[in-house]
Amino acid sequence: MSNKVLPGYFISNCEEFLPGRNTFEYNDKIYSDSIGIKEEDMSNRVANVRKLTRELEPLDLDCVVLGIIEKNKDFFSLVRLFKAYKDSKEVVITNSYAFLPIHNMANFYIKDIRDLFRIGDLVKARVVEITNFSVTLTTKDVSLGVVKAFCTNCRHTLSREGVYLRCKNCNSLERRKISSDYLKI
């Protein structure tokens, strides 16, 4: 018999045990409020649940994020975040969007943002600022930038050819701020 329980799982009757950690009482019955392992403290007659879920850290400075370019404006790109890591551990994303300002994109002069990022590109970036209202990113490091791009003509995945990206379907040649991890993620 397994002692693993889910939220709402019946643990015991109140005549047998008292509700303990991660449990609740309803209609003289004790139920789990978490995913975990059912534990019965026989000496104190208390039913507990030991949580199995791991606690994730929130998004913080220097986290590496993966996102999709949703919009390009004259001086920034809007990135929809979907994964974040700090020291190889996944962290919780509380803001679903972040700003990538033009001055944080590269270490050289940028005439047009679309030379570096296009809508739909998958990017790897680092968090440099968090406020109550926004998250700001950078892609200046060699390992940061576009990790997967699609042809603007036919939407096939682009292959890396030196500092350019080429579509094997329509032979289009395009520029991006390419990450050293291109097509490895």
Disulfide bonds with the S-S distance in Angstrom:
none
